[in-house]
Amino acid sequence: MARRSVQLLRYLLPKPTAPTLAPTATPSRSVTYMPRPGDGAPRAVTLIPGDGIGPLVTNAVEQVMDAMHAPIYFETFEVHGDMPKVPGEVIESIKKNKVCLKGGLATPMGGGVSSLNLQLRRELDLYASLVNCFNLPGLVMKHENVDIVVIRENTEGEYSGLEHEVIPGVVESLKVITKFCSERIARYAFEYAYLNNRKKVTAVHKANIMKLADGLFLESCREVATNYPSISYNEVIVDNCCMQLVSKPEQFDVMVTPNLYGNLVANTAAGIAAGTGVMPGGNVGADHAIFEQGASAGNVGNQKILELKKANPVALLLSSAMMLRHLQFPSFADRLETAVARVILEGKRRTKDLGGQSTTQEVVDAVIAALD
């Protein structure tokens, strides 16, 4: 956790000169999470508790923020996955505040109902999904030294939603890959690696089969890579990638992927590191950011966990620490991350997925007690 804190604090340093092949050029740099000027004033944050365990874990964040006296306040909106669309006032709140914290939203299976998660990403152009999968001290896992950042293109690919029934019993679903979005996500991945002292970027693809679509994605990654000579670049086919992840995950550093592959890779990496209940993440764009549980599998939990109130709040707590750093409140982010790490290392208050029997509230109480 300490290593992550040091790395993430790099966002607050003056912007370094961009590596470039053209010494006379002065390109504008994009900065991960797009931090705002830190004037110290309290910031409004849009809060979407969501479905299932969402209200339980977002309430955990609210309690911890209140205990830390963090300089933020929440504007809360009821949004549920079975709604036909995200209410306009919610979109306006996020556009105004620039930042949102969100619990899981249930996505209906089939039936032609659009995912509200996809609606939010498209409406706000949240083109990059970032999930940090890493070992936590105190949790004994099969693999050690896992610290993987999965950066996933978030707006196109198989998630473009372009489907239609050609004839009864035959459905066509279109995968869309564009040069613009591929270059944009590749640049984000290399910029992230450069700013966080990461050593390698791996592009995940299926260009051996989807030669034009994934071929365009790889072409874009290769072009961007030439501008970052200090960062090692390699490529891996997605099926081999999954095998390599479960056998030798420590070989990966930053991974950049098209939309669908990134969802699979991020959840696989999260399961290897410590489970989806502890992995933070966010969806970010040029102007807005939504922080939420990093790995999507089980993000709304199940009814039994909800009834017993034993949902793991760690993932969203760590995501809210990312949010605090984005808002340029690094000391609050450090305090929160340190407190969570202490609770997990001590091992007395853990939810079932981490080998314990604690309730959500018991974990929250322990984190609050561990705050400096």
C-alpha positions, -999 to +999 in steps of 0.1 A: +000+000+000+029+023+008+043+018-027+009+026-042+007+058-022+042+070-034+033+062-070+000+079-069+015+110-053+033+116-085+001+130-099+006+160-076+042+168-088+049+193-116+043+178-150+075+163-164+086+170-199+069+145-223+092+120-241+089+127-277+106+121-310+103+157-320+124+178-295+109+210-307+073+199-301+055+210-269+026+186-266+000+191-239+001+163-214-029+144-200-027+135-164-042+104-149-075+112-130-073+148-144-067+165-110-082+199-104-065+228-087-062+220-050-075+252-034-085+233-002-122+242-004-147+214+002-157+196-030-191+183-040-192+147-051-221+130-068-230+098-050-249+069-066-255+041-040-268+018-067-283-017-063-277-047-041-248-042-017-242-007-032-260+013-005-242-007+022-207-001+009-213+035-001-226+042+034-193+027+046-174+053+026-197+081+040-190+070+075-152+070+070-152+103+052-171+118+081-147+103+106-117+118+088-135+151+083-126+149+047-133+181+028-160+167+006-198+164+007-221+142-013-250+149-036-269+116-034-292+103-062-313+071-064-304+053-096-312+016-103-302-007-131-337-014-142-344+022-150-348+029-188-320+056-186-299+076-162-320+106-149-310+139-164-304+155-130-278+128-122-259+135-154-260+172-147-247+167-112-217+147-124-210+173-151-211+200-125-191+182-098-167+165-123-165+135-098-188+107-089-186+078-064-208+049-074-220+016-060-228-013-084-257-010-108-274-042-118-274-049-155-305-067-168-297-099-188-311-098-223-344-082-232-328-053-250-325-031-219-294-009-221-269-009-193-269+023-173-232+018-167-226+020-205-249+050-207-228+069-181-196+061-199-209+073-233-227+104-220-196+115-201-170+101-225-154+081-198-130+064-222-106+047-198-114+021-172-086+017-147-083-013-123-054-017-099-049-054-089-023-059-062-014-081-033-024-068+001-001-075+031-017-100+054-036-119+027-018-151+017-023-158-020-009-183-044+011-156-062+032-128-047+045-095-061+013-090-081+008-053-090-011-050-122-029-020-137-054-029-163-064+000-186-093-008-208-109+011-236-143+019-224-165+033-252-165+009-282-155-026-292-181-053-285-197-029-260-208-006-289-243-020-285-249-023-323-270-054-325-299-064-347-318-095-357-311-102-394-338-129-397-356-148-369-330-168-351-300-149-365-286-119-346-257-098-358-236-079-332-210-054-345-176-048-329-164-013-336-127-003-333-115+032-344-081+047-348-091+077-326-102+056-296-073+031-299-047+059-300-064+076-271-064+046-248-028+036-258-016+072-250-034+070-217-017+037-208+018+049-217+012+082-200+000+064-168+031+042-170+054+072-175+040+092-146+039+063-122+074+049-129+060+017-144+084-002-166+063-021-191+030-018-211+014-050-226-012-047-253-038-075-252-054-085-285-068-112-308-053-098-340-045-133-352-082-138-359-097-103-359-070-090-382-086-057-392-102-046-359-076-058-334-049-052-360-059-015-359-057-015-321-022-030-322-011-006-349-022+023-327-004+009-296+028+004-316+028+040-329+022+055-295+049+032-280+076+049-302+071+081-282+080+064-249+114+047-254+120+043-217+090+020-214+091-016-226+063-026-249+051-061-258+019-078-270+000-109-260-030-127-275-059-126-251-062-164-246-025-168-239-028-137-217-053-154-194-031-185-191-001-163-183-021-144-157-030-175-137+005-190-140+029-161-137+010-128-131+041-110-117+054-106-153+027-080-160+028-043-151+005-021-171-019-038-195-039-019-222-068-036-238-099-032-260-132-032-242-143-068-238-108-082-232-102-057-205-133-068-185-121-104-186-085-096-178-093-072-149-116-097-132-090-125-137-062-104-123-084-093-094-092-129-085-055-137-085-045-108-064-070-110-036-106-110-050-130-085-064-139-072-030-106-054-025-097-040-059-102-003-065-109+014-098-125+041-118-138+052-152-122+084-163-124+109-192-110+143-201-134+161-178-151+136-155-143+106-133-165+080-117-148+059-090-163+025-081-153-011-073-126-020-098-135-055-108-171-058-120-178-094-111-202-096-081-203-058-078-239-059-066-234-090-044-261-116-036-292-115-015-276-135+014-247-111+017-271-082+017-294-098+043-264-106+066-249-071+059-215-087+053-205-070+021-168-062+018-164-024+017-126-024+011-128-021-027-150+010-025-130+025+004-098+022-017-116+036-047-126+066-026-090+070-017-082+073-054-110+098-056-095+119-028-061+119-045-078+130-077-094+159-058-059+168-046-065+158-010-035+134-008-031+133+030-067+121+034-061+094+008-029+083+025-047+081+059-075+060+044-052+036+025-030+032+056-060+025+079-074-001+055-040-018+052-037-020+090-071-036+094-064-062+067-029-070+081-042-073+116-067-098+104-093-095+132-120-078+111-124-094+077-155-103+057-161-138+045-144-134+011-112-126+030-115-155+054-134-138+082-169-135+095-172-097+101-200-076+090-196-045+069-201-023+099-175-041+119-149-036+092-159+001+089-156+005+127-121-011+126-110+012+097-122+043+116-104+032+147-072+027+127-072+062+112-043+083+124 
